[in-house]
Amino acid sequence: MKNRIVIRYCTGCRWLLRAAWMAQELLTTFEAELDEVALAPTDGGRFVIELNGDMIWDRHRDHGFPEIKVLKQLVRDRVAQGRDLGHLDRANPDPLPKSPDNH
């Protein structure tokens, strides 16, 4: 099956760069699994990502833009199940180690 992603972005909101960056990230991570990533201009504050015709992200429904980690996991779960995304699948370590002086 050919895998196709469409990123619909609001031109009036100037979201082309955000859409292009997400497309680049997906194409780099899933170069063997994705056949196409298309950018589709729209309006009305819309930012929607579809995979094979199914909506996997909607800025209005999901209350904002996806973090790239979340987007890659959504795509991976549909086109490369079981694939390890490396550091994206690991828990974030605590940036400040606990010490007696640091509660």
C-alpha positions in Angstrom: 0.0 0.0 0.0 1.2 3.5 -0.8 1.3 5.8 2.2 0.4 9.4 1.6 0.3 12.2 4.0 -1.4 15.5 3.4 -0.7 18.5 5.6 -3.4 21.2 5.2 -2.3 24.5 6.5 -3.8 28.0 6.7 -2.1 30.4 4.4 -3.6 33.5 6.1 -2.0 32.3 9.4 1.4 31.9 7.6 1.8 28.3 8.6 3.6 27.2 5.5 7.0 27.0 7.2 5.6 24.9 10.1 3.9 22.5 7.6 7.1 22.2 5.5 9.2 21.5 8.6 6.8 18.8 9.7 6.8 17.3 6.2 10.7 17.3 6.2 10.8 15.6 9.6 8.3 12.9 8.5 10.1 12.3 5.1 13.4 11.9 6.9 12.1 9.6 9.6 9.9 7.4 7.3 11.8 7.6 4.0 11.1 3.9 3.3 7.5 3.9 4.4 6.1 7.1 2.9 5.5 7.5 -0.8 4.4 11.1 -0.6 3.9 14.1 1.7 1.8 16.9 0.2 1.3 20.4 1.4 -2.2 21.7 0.8 -3.0 25.4 1.4 -6.3 26.2 3.0 -7.8 28.9 5.2 -9.9 29.4 8.3 -7.1 28.7 10.8 -7.0 25.1 9.8 -4.0 22.8 10.3 -4.9 19.2 9.6 -2.7 16.2 9.0 -4.1 13.2 7.1 -2.6 9.8 6.5 -4.1 7.8 3.6 -7.3 9.8 3.9 -7.7 9.5 7.6 -7.3 12.5 9.8 -4.6 11.9 12.4 -4.3 15.5 13.7 -6.6 18.5 13.7 -5.5 21.7 15.4 -9.0 22.6 16.5 -9.9 19.1 17.7 -6.6 18.4 19.3 -6.2 21.9 20.8 -3.0 23.0 19.0 -0.2 21.8 16.9 1.3 18.4 17.4 4.7 18.0 19.0 7.0 16.4 16.4 7.5 13.4 18.8 3.7 12.8 19.0 3.3 13.2 15.2 6.0 10.7 14.5 4.5 8.2 16.9 1.1 8.6 15.3 2.5 8.0 11.8 4.8 5.1 13.1 1.8 3.4 14.7 0.1 3.3 11.3 2.9 2.7 8.8 5.7 1.0 10.8 4.2 -0.7 13.8 6.7 -1.8 16.3 9.5 0.3 14.9 11.7 2.0 17.5 12.0 5.7 17.1 15.1 5.9 19.2 15.2 8.8 21.7 11.7 9.8 20.8 10.4 6.6 22.5 12.5 7.0 25.6 11.2 8.8 28.7 12.8 12.2 29.3 15.3 12.0 32.2 14.8 14.3 35.1 17.0 17.4 34.2 17.7 18.1 37.9 18.8 15.0 39.9 17.2 14.9 43.4 19.5 15.7 46.2 19.1 16.4 49.9 19.4 20.2 49.1 17.1 20.0 46.1 13.5 19.0 47.0 
